[in-house]
Amino acid sequence: MAAKEADYVILGGGSAGCVMAARLSEDPSTQVALLEAGPWDRNPWIHIPMGFARLYVTQKFDWNYQTEAEPELNNRSLYWPRGRVIGGSGSVNGLVFLRGSPRDYDRWSQSGARGWSYDDCLPAFRKLETFAGPESGFRGKDGPVQVGEVPEPSDGCRAFIEACTRLGFERNADNNAAWFEGVAPNQLNVHRGWRWSPATAYLKPALHRPNLHVEVNRVAQRILFRDGRAIGAVVRGPDGDETWLARREVIVCAGAIESPKLLMLSGIGDGAALQAMGIPVTADRKEVGKNLQDHFMVRYAFRTKPCGTLNEIMANPLRAAGLGMGWLMRRNNQMAVGASEASLFARVLPGSEEPEVQFQFVNFSLGDQSLGKSALAKYPGFTFNYCVCRPDSRGELTLRAPSADVKPVIRPNYLTAPSDIRIMLESHKLGRRIAQTEPFAGLIEREECPGVDTQTDDQVLDYIRANGATVYHPCGTNRMGSDDRSVVDTELRVRGVSGLRVVDASVFPLVPSSNIHPAVLMLAERAAEMVRRAN
């Protein structure tokens, strides 16, 4: 089969890939090819916010990763869902749209990613969104992504917020503005009741352009090089391998797992490890796959009085039908909410300069602790979870075999940093205080998990090790920096070769303090500007 050509070949049609394809194809003289491993996002549950839980259960649009046995988690292997569909994880995630702390991006710059401070990134954050709230110098009003607060908070959500304010935490008017501390309803990328995914916001409005070519069900096998320059890629499609040549650049947007894997399969990584697998070395970059970071969460689950939890609604066919009809008519009930309704960002250690923990209220509870693997509990119930905002634990990702068909070895190394354990234990104590504060306490009949018998630090830590799970925020595996050891430079160009960039969460030097999706979109907006300037 003859090779196909474009100026830019983008590998991965997830959140960053959608942004890059849309922005680069704004120039009608530029030919852009976007190649995605998964299918189009035609399943209706992708577009209904509450459908995220169904997507996790079916695992149909998912890479279905599993970690290796985690030593600090009783040797448990954790399920790591990542989107394999147009829009990527932005098409299947819980839709919480929070940037994190402004200091997160200052820390990026201080760690060596010069030019990525909050002041540098804020224009792109504003450019990407249309915020439904008040005008602000921190918020955008004419961007592609529609963002607004939870439209109709549940009784449990309102009680959670009120309990937090009674404990002295500020009711934050906008967690995405000047500061992120305090409690507020979550902001969601939802518009008129529908998920406003990066595919909806960026890619689909650009599909009419004759210079943009999108192919789905194309799994990248390796990047092609000539004299140290990336000239294209081999992808596997429905009819076998295809070669795509890039006249200007190859842009990898495959995410925090597949991007480092693809670099290693293409000979970019730890040279000794690649040679041991029989992979010719293109560039010896020992940090590829290192610096893996993720948020690790633990849940409090409660049996409650009847208060409009999803458990009650979905257990009653008439109420479930009413929920669906209400969404069809007004588009603003619980079906327009994703994973959680509210967040508290709190300090739990003496002398802290900013919050170390995020709590999220969830208006349902599960029959066990495995989100995405279990049905709702049979009784009224809700949950809140907590995680360390900026964990110190670091993991790594390596090849299991020299094949794109084989999933990589994922070792998150959760709780290997003592500081993470200390914050989790202090967060647990704060969680108990919230649960015992009115009006939240007045809705609770019983603490189901971990249960009132779990009291000492040792008992709590045992519970954390046995039940903690990912918040689905892996990043950092192709670290960006100005030092020679970094995988990509501050314009996201892969060191040791030319014509190749990585644009996705893998380049984050440090995980943001909350959900990472807005940071991915911001990164891609800035990357598109860098590519246009360079070419």
C-alpha positions in Angstrom: 0.0 0.0 0.0 1.4 3.4 -1.0 2.3 5.8 1.9 0.0 8.6 2.7 1.3 12.1 3.4 0.4 15.2 5.4 2.3 18.1 6.8 1.5 17.0 10.3 0.8 13.5 11.4 -0.9 13.4 14.8 -0.9 10.1 16.6 -3.7 9.9 19.1 -7.2 11.5 18.8 -7.7 12.1 22.5 -8.1 15.4 24.2 -4.7 16.9 23.1 -5.0 15.4 19.6 -8.4 17.0 19.0 -7.0 20.4 20.0 -3.9 20.0 17.8 -5.9 18.8 14.8 -8.4 21.6 15.1 -5.9 24.4 15.7 -3.3 23.3 13.1 -6.0 22.8 10.4 -7.1 26.4 10.8 -4.4 27.2 8.3 -5.9 26.1 5.0 -2.5 25.6 3.4 -1.6 23.0 5.9 -2.5 19.3 5.6 -3.2 17.6 8.9 -3.8 13.9 9.5 -5.2 12.7 12.9 -5.0 9.0 13.6 -6.9 7.5 16.5 -6.6 3.9 17.9 -10.3 3.7 18.9 -13.6 4.3 17.1 -15.8 7.4 16.6 -17.7 8.6 19.7 -21.1 7.6 18.4 -22.3 5.7 21.5 -25.0 7.9 23.2 -23.7 7.1 26.7 -20.5 9.0 25.8 -22.5 12.2 25.5 -24.8 11.8 28.5 -22.7 13.0 31.6 -24.1 10.3 33.9 -23.1 7.7 31.3 -19.5 7.8 32.4 -20.2 5.1 35.0 -21.7 2.9 32.4 -18.7 3.3 30.2 -16.4 2.2 33.0 -18.5 -0.9 33.5 -18.7 -1.9 29.8 -15.0 -1.0 29.2 -15.9 -0.8 25.5 -14.0 2.4 24.8 -11.1 1.7 27.1 -7.5 0.5 26.9 -8.2 -1.6 30.1 -4.8 -1.2 31.7 -3.9 -3.0 34.9 -1.0 -2.0 37.2 1.5 -4.5 38.5 0.9 -5.8 42.0 1.5 -2.7 44.3 3.7 -3.6 47.3 2.2 -0.8 49.5 -1.4 -1.8 48.6 -1.3 -5.4 49.8 0.0 -6.4 46.4 -3.2 -5.5 44.6 -3.3 -4.8 40.9 -5.4 -1.8 40.1 -7.6 -1.2 37.0 -6.5 1.9 35.1 -9.1 3.0 32.6 -8.0 5.3 29.8 -10.1 6.3 26.8 -9.7 4.5 23.5 -12.1 6.5 21.3 -12.2 9.9 19.5 -11.8 12.4 22.3 -9.8 9.9 24.4 -10.2 10.1 28.2 -12.0 13.4 27.6 -14.9 11.3 26.1 -15.2 8.9 29.1 -14.0 10.8 32.2 -16.0 12.1 35.1 -16.2 15.7 33.6 -14.9 17.5 36.7 -13.2 20.6 35.2 -10.7 22.0 37.7 -7.3 23.5 36.9 -5.7 23.0 40.3 -3.5 25.5 42.1 -2.1 28.5 40.2 1.2 27.5 42.0 1.2 24.2 40.2 2.3 25.8 37.0 4.8 28.1 38.8 6.2 24.8 40.2 6.4 23.5 36.6 8.6 26.5 35.7 10.7 26.3 38.9 11.3 22.6 38.2 12.9 23.5 34.8 9.9 23.9 32.4 10.7 27.5 31.8 7.9 29.4 30.2 5.2 27.3 31.8 4.4 29.5 34.9 0.8 30.3 35.7 1.1 33.7 34.1 2.4 32.0 30.9 -0.5 29.4 31.0 -3.4 31.6 32.0 -4.1 33.1 28.5 -4.4 29.5 27.1 -6.7 28.5 30.0 -8.9 31.5 29.1 -8.7 30.9 25.4 -10.0 27.3 25.6 -13.2 27.9 27.6 -16.6 29.6 27.6 -17.4 29.9 31.3 -21.0 30.2 32.3 -20.2 32.2 35.5 -19.4 35.8 36.1 -16.9 37.8 34.1 -13.3 37.5 35.5 -9.8 38.2 34.4 -9.2 34.5 35.1 -12.0 33.0 33.0 -12.7 32.8 29.3 -15.9 33.7 27.6 -15.6 32.7 23.9 -13.6 29.5 23.8 -14.6 26.1 22.5 -15.1 24.3 25.8 -18.3 25.0 27.7 -17.8 25.1 31.4 -20.2 25.7 34.3 -21.1 24.6 37.8 -23.3 21.6 38.7 -26.8 22.9 37.7 -28.9 21.4 40.4 -26.8 20.2 43.4 -28.4 17.3 45.3 -29.4 17.5 48.9 -26.3 15.6 49.9 -24.1 18.0 48.0 -25.6 21.1 49.6 -25.3 19.5 53.0 -21.6 18.6 52.3 -20.9 22.2 51.3 -22.7 23.6 54.3 -20.9 21.2 56.7 -17.5 22.3 55.3 -18.3 26.0 55.8 -19.4 25.3 59.4 -16.0 23.8 59.9 -14.4 27.1 58.8 -13.7 26.4 55.2 -14.4 29.2 52.8 -17.2 28.9 50.2 -15.2 29.5 47.1 -17.0 31.4 44.4 -14.7 30.0 41.7 -12.2 27.2 42.2 -10.7 28.1 38.8 -10.0 31.7 39.5 -7.5 33.5 41.8 -7.2 30.6 44.3 -8.5 27.1 44.6 -8.9 26.7 48.4 -12.3 26.1 50.0 -15.4 24.3 49.0 -17.7 24.8 46.0 -19.9 22.8 43.6 -17.7 21.3 40.9 -17.4 22.9 37.5 -18.1 20.5 34.6 -17.5 20.6 30.9 -21.2 20.1 30.3 -23.5 22.3 28.1 -27.3 22.0 28.1 -27.1 18.6 29.7 -24.5 17.1 27.3 -20.9 16.2 27.8 -18.8 18.9 26.0 -15.9 16.7 25.1 -12.8 17.8 23.2 -14.2 16.0 20.2 -17.4 18.0 20.4 -15.6 21.3 21.3 -12.7 21.2 18.9 -12.6 18.3 16.4 -16.2 18.1 15.0 -16.5 21.8 14.1 -13.3 21.3 12.0 -14.3 18.1 10.2 -15.6 20.0 7.2 -12.1 21.4 6.4 -10.7 19.7 3.3 -7.2 19.9 4.8 -8.1 17.8 7.9 -8.1 14.0 7.5 -9.2 11.8 10.4 -8.8 8.0 10.5 -10.1 5.9 13.4 -9.1 2.3 14.4 -5.4 3.1 13.7 -3.0 1.8 16.3 0.4 3.4 16.1 3.2 0.7 15.8 6.3 2.8 15.6 7.7 6.2 14.5 9.8 6.3 11.3 13.2 8.1 11.3 15.6 9.1 8.6 19.0 10.6 9.7 17.7 11.3 13.1 14.5 13.1 12.0 11.0 11.8 12.4 9.5 11.4 9.0 6.3 9.5 9.7 4.7 6.5 11.4 3.5 3.0 10.8 0.0 2.4 12.1 -2.1 -0.8 12.0 -5.6 -0.3 10.5 -8.4 -2.6 9.7 -6.6 -3.8 6.5 -3.1 -4.1 8.0 -0.2 -1.8 8.4 -0.2 1.7 6.8 2.6 4.2 6.4 1.9 7.9 7.0 4.6 10.4 6.2 4.9 13.8 7.8 6.4 16.6 5.7 6.9 18.8 8.8 6.4 17.1 12.1 5.1 13.9 13.8 3.1 14.9 16.9 2.5 12.2 19.5 -0.7 12.7 21.5 -1.3 9.2 22.7 -1.5 9.9 26.5 0.6 9.2 29.6 0.7 5.4 28.9 0.8 5.0 25.1 3.1 7.9 24.4 6.1 6.6 26.3 5.4 3.1 25.1 5.4 4.4 21.5 8.6 6.3 22.0 10.3 3.1 23.4 9.0 1.0 20.6 10.5 3.5 18.2 13.9 3.3 19.9 13.7 6.3 22.2 14.2 5.4 25.8 16.8 3.7 28.0 19.2 2.4 25.5 20.3 -0.7 27.4 16.7 -1.7 28.1 15.8 -1.3 24.5 18.8 -3.3 23.2 17.9 -6.1 25.6 14.5 -6.3 23.8 16.1 -6.2 20.4 14.9 -2.6 19.6 17.4 -0.5 17.7 18.3 2.7 19.7 17.3 5.9 18.0 18.0 8.2 21.1 19.1 7.1 24.5 16.6 8.9 26.7 16.7 7.2 30.1 13.8 9.1 31.6 11.2 7.9 29.1 8.6 6.1 31.2 9.9 7.5 34.5 8.4 10.2 36.7 4.9 8.5 36.6 2.5 10.3 38.9 -1.2 9.8 39.8 -3.7 10.8 42.4 -4.6 8.0 44.8 -7.9 8.2 46.5 -9.8 6.5 49.4 -13.6 6.7 50.0 -15.9 7.2 52.9 -19.2 5.5 52.0 -22.4 6.1 53.9 -25.9 4.6 54.3 -28.2 7.6 54.4 -31.8 8.6 54.9 -33.8 9.0 51.7 -32.4 12.2 50.2 -32.4 11.9 46.5 -29.3 9.7 46.0 -28.8 7.9 42.7 -29.1 4.6 44.7 -32.7 5.4 45.5 -33.6 6.8 42.0 -32.1 3.9 40.1 -33.6 1.3 42.4 -37.1 2.5 41.5 -38.1 2.0 37.8 -40.6 4.9 37.9 -38.1 7.3 39.5 -35.4 6.2 37.0 -37.8 6.8 34.1 -38.6 10.2 35.6 -34.9 11.0 35.8 -34.5 10.3 32.1 -37.6 12.2 31.2 -36.5 15.2 33.3 -33.1 15.2 31.6 -34.8 15.1 28.1 -37.0 18.0 29.0 -34.8 20.2 31.0 -31.2 18.8 30.8 -30.2 19.9 34.3 -30.9 17.0 36.7 -28.5 14.3 38.0 -28.1 12.9 34.5 -26.2 16.2 33.7 -23.6 15.4 36.4 -20.5 13.3 36.1 -18.4 11.7 38.8 -18.8 14.2 41.6 -20.8 17.3 42.5 -18.5 19.3 44.9 -14.9 19.6 45.9 -13.2 20.8 49.1 -9.6 21.8 48.9 -8.2 21.8 52.4 -5.0 22.1 54.4 -4.4 19.3 56.9 -0.8 19.7 58.0 0.4 22.5 60.4 2.0 25.4 58.6 0.8 24.4 55.2 1.0 27.2 52.6 -1.8 25.7 50.4 -4.2 22.8 50.4 -2.7 19.3 50.4 -6.0 17.3 49.9 -9.0 17.3 47.7 -12.3 15.9 48.9 -15.1 15.1 46.4 -18.7 14.5 47.2 -20.4 11.8 45.1 -24.2 11.3 45.2 -24.2 7.5 45.1 -22.5 4.6 46.9 -21.4 1.3 45.6 -22.0 -2.2 46.8 -18.2 -2.5 47.3 -15.2 -0.2 46.9 -14.5 -0.9 43.2 -15.8 2.0 41.1 -16.6 0.9 37.6 -16.7 -2.8 38.7 -19.8 -2.8 40.9 -23.5 -2.0 41.0 -25.0 0.7 43.2 -25.7 -0.3 46.8 -29.2 -1.4 47.4 -29.9 1.3 50.0 -29.8 5.1 50.0 -26.2 6.2 50.1 -23.6 8.7 49.1 -19.8 8.9 49.2 -17.0 11.3 49.4 -13.4 10.5 48.5 -10.1 12.2 49.3 -6.7 12.3 47.7 -3.3 14.0 48.1 -3.2 16.9 45.8 0.5 16.7 45.0 1.8 13.2 45.8 5.5 12.6 46.3 5.4 9.0 45.3 6.8 8.3 41.8 6.3 5.3 39.5 7.5 4.1 36.2 6.3 2.5 33.0 8.4 0.0 30.9 7.8 -2.3 28.0 6.6 -5.8 28.6 7.5 -6.9 25.0 8.7 -5.1 21.8 5.2 -5.0 20.4 2.4 -2.4 20.2 -0.1 -5.2 20.9 1.2 -5.9 24.4 0.3 -3.6 27.3 3.2 -2.1 29.1 4.3 -2.7 32.7 2.8 0.0 34.9 4.2 0.5 38.4 2.6 3.5 40.1 4.4 2.9 43.4 1.6 4.4 45.4 2.3 5.4 49.1 6.0 4.8 48.7 6.6 8.4 50.0 6.0 8.7 53.7 4.6 12.2 53.2 1.7 10.8 51.2 0.8 8.4 54.0 0.9 11.3 56.5 -1.4 13.4 54.5 -3.8 10.5 53.8 -4.1 9.8 57.6 -4.7 13.5 58.4 -7.3 13.7 55.6 -9.1 10.7 57.0 -9.5 12.6 60.3 -10.9 15.6 58.5 -13.3 13.3 56.7 -14.7 12.1 60.0 -15.2 15.7 61.2 -17.1 16.5 58.0 -19.3 13.4 58.4 -20.1 14.4 62.0 -21.0 18.0 61.1 -24.5 19.2 60.4 -26.4 19.3 58.1 -24.3 16.5 56.5 -24.4 14.4 59.7 -28.2 14.6 59.8 -28.5 12.7 56.5 -26.3 9.8 57.5 -27.6 6.7 59.1 -24.4 4.7 59.2 -20.8 4.9 58.0 -20.5 1.8 55.8 -16.8 2.2 54.9 -14.4 2.2 56.5 -16.8 1.8 59.5 -16.8 3.2 63.0 -14.5 0.3 64.2 -11.7 1.8 62.1 -10.2 4.3 64.5 -6.4 4.1 65.1 -3.8 5.2 62.5 -2.8 1.6 61.9 -6.4 0.6 61.3 -7.0 3.5 58.9 -3.8 2.8 57.0 -4.8 -0.9 56.7 -8.1 0.3 55.2 -6.3 2.7 52.8 -3.9 -0.1 51.6 -6.8 -2.5 51.1 -9.3 -0.1 49.4 -7.5 2.9 47.8 -7.6 3.3 44.1 -6.7 5.6 41.2 -8.4 8.9 40.5 -7.5 8.3 36.8 -4.9 11.1 36.5 -1.7 9.4 35.3 0.9 11.8 33.9 4.6 12.7 33.8 6.1 9.8 31.9 7.8 12.0 29.2 8.9 14.9 31.5 9.2 18.3 30.0 12.2 20.4 31.2 15.1 22.6 30.2 17.7 20.1 31.5 19.4 17.6 29.2 17.8 14.6 31.1 14.2 15.7 30.3 12.5 13.7 27.5 11.1 16.8 25.8 12.2 20.4 25.9 10.0 23.4 26.9 8.5 23.5 23.4 7.7 19.8 23.7 10.3 18.6 21.1 11.7 15.2 21.9 15.4 15.5 22.7 17.9 13.6 20.6 15.8 13.7 17.4 14.1 16.3 15.3 10.7 16.6 13.8 9.0 15.0 16.8 6.9 16.4 19.6 4.9 15.0 22.4 1.7 16.8 23.4 -0.3 15.2 26.2 -0.2 14.6 30.0 2.9 12.6 29.7 5.0 15.8 29.5 3.8 17.2 32.8 6.7 17.7 35.1 4.4 17.5 38.1 0.8 16.4 38.5 -1.6 19.4 39.0 -3.4 19.6 42.4 -6.7 18.4 41.1 -8.2 16.9 37.9 -5.8 17.1 35.0 -8.1 17.5 31.9 -8.1 21.3 31.7 -4.3 21.3 32.0 -4.1 18.9 29.0 -6.2 21.2 26.9 -4.2 24.2 28.0 -1.0 22.4 27.0 -2.3 21.5 23.6 -3.5 25.1 22.9 0.0 26.4 23.7 1.7 23.6 21.7 -0.4 24.4 18.6 0.9 28.0 18.8 4.5 26.7 19.2 4.2 24.4 16.2 2.7 27.2 14.0 5.6 29.6 15.0 8.2 26.9 14.2 6.9 26.1 10.7 
